[in-house]
Amino acid sequence: MGMEVRDTFGADLLPDDVPSDKLPQPARIAANEGDRRVLDLIGHAKRGDVAAFERLVEPLLPRLYRLATAMVGADEARDVTQETLVSAWRELRRLDRADRLESWLRSILMNRARNLLRTRKRHPSVTFDPLFGHGAGLFEEPISGLHGRWAVEDALAKLRPDERAVVVLHYLADLTLRQVAETLAIREGTAKSRLHSGLRALRHHFAEEPA
């Protein structure tokens, strides 16, 4: 959880006959300590400690807000993020693994965002920053001749909610297709199919634009 790891295992303290791969690893200890800290905060939050819940989610808010903005636009991203936190607070009893916290929150947010998009009469103005995640790949491998960030935003707004969710999670959140599938509670093959159809729609969109 961003903690500094110090190597406390000096060579003079190590038995000569212990293989190096059997020794405690500082990075692993740091991860375990981080997980214990998160589990401790989860336990406090489950007992009604709002401050503990805030400490849990605060480091994740920038990434959650960025996803919300990419999905529903800046005007409603704050509301979607807030609704995600309220839902997470109410359903916190379902969370029992520290390493699932961010993916769990991400799943809640994406469900909220897709539900909002399905009830809309118009497409939002979305924000996509190609400097994050696989963003550069969206410019290079599947699509050529993009006309700048504004063009990507306009194109993403024209995708169906399910396609947009996969594109945003893969290219903005930097998730593998397996992780995308887990987040959206769909099969990996379905995620791959939606990614391809989304990219095909983007190609079509840019092909129709005047040179």
Secondary structure, DSSP 8 states (H G I E B T S, - for coil): ----------GGGS-TTS-GGGS--HHHHHHHHHHHHHHHHHHHHHTT-HHHHHHHHGGGHHHHHHHHHHHH-HHHHHHHHHHHHHHHHHTGGG---GGGHHHHHHHHHHHHHHHHHHH-SS-------TTSTTHHHHHHSS------HHHHHHHHTTS-HHHHHHHHHHHTS---HHHHHHHHTS-HHHHHHHHHHHHHHHHHHHHHS--
